[in-house]
Amino acid sequence: MIRNIVMLKVKEECLGDVDKFVELLLGLKSKISCLQHIEVHKNTKPGERAMDFVLMTTFQNEEDLKGYLEHPAHVHVGGMIRAACIESKTVTHEVKT
């Protein structure tokens, strides 16, 4: 299994949109069949090094992750969020069972 974690920091003028972004991302679960699990959480401890929210997704394999990244629903939502972000960090790793 593959887990992809993305931490995002939005422009100050877009902070009010974070709840909308969370809902849009969670809505991808019903639209993208290869997405096995999704979690989205807002940061509750602001600070100089803090990001505003985190997206954690799980896939059966790298091919499914690629399919998710290329899916039109993900491209649409991701484009909206990217336009509002000033920074993002990502980690993709294998989940050992």
N, C-alpha and C positions, 0 to 999 in steps of 0.2 A: 504494500500500500504506500501511497505517496501523500504527504501532507505539505500544503503550501500555506505559508503565513505571510501576511502583508500588513505592515503598520503604516498608517497614514496620518499626515499632519495637514490640515486644511488652512487656507487663507483666513485671516481673522474675520474678514467680511462674510465668510461662508460657514462660520461656526454654527449658526442657526440652522444649517442644512444637514447637520450630522445625523439627526434622527431620521430624516428622509433617506439619506444614503444607507443607513442601517436597514431600513425596511426594503429598499430596492434590492440590496444584496441578498437579504434573506429570501426574497421572492424568487431568486434564481433557482432555488431548490426545486420548485415545481415546474421549471421550464427547461432544465438541463439534466437529462437522465443520468449522465455519467458522474454527476456530482453526488457523492455518497453521503457527505456530511458537511454542514456549514455552520459556523458560529461567527457572529459579529458582536463586538463589545465596545462600548464607549469607555474612554479612560475616565477614571474617577479620581485620579491624583495628578492634577496639572503640575507642571514644572518646566524648567528650562530645557531639559532633555526629553520631555514627554511628547508622545505622539497623541493624536486625538481619538483614533479608534483602530481596532485590529480586526482583520478578516482571517479566519482559519478555515481552510477547505481540505477535504480528504477525497482521494481518488483511488481506484483499484490499481492503476498503473500510470506510467508517463504518457501513454497514448491518450488516456482519458483526460489527463490534465491538459494536454495539447488541445483536445476537442473542446474542453471547457473554455480555454483561453480564446479560441477561434469562434465560439458559438455567438451568433448575432445578438442574443440577449445579453451576454457578458460584455461584448464589444460596446453595446449601447450604454449600459449602466457604467461600465468602466470609463468610457469617454466622458460622461457627465462628472464622475468623481475626479478623474485626472484633471479636468479643467478647474476644479475647486481646490486642488492640492498644491502645496508648496514643497512637499517632501514625502517620499515613501521609501520603505525598506522591506526587503523580502528575504525569506528563507524557505527553501524547498528541501525536504528530507524524506528519506525512506522510513517508514514505520515498521519496526521489527516486532514480529509477534512471537 
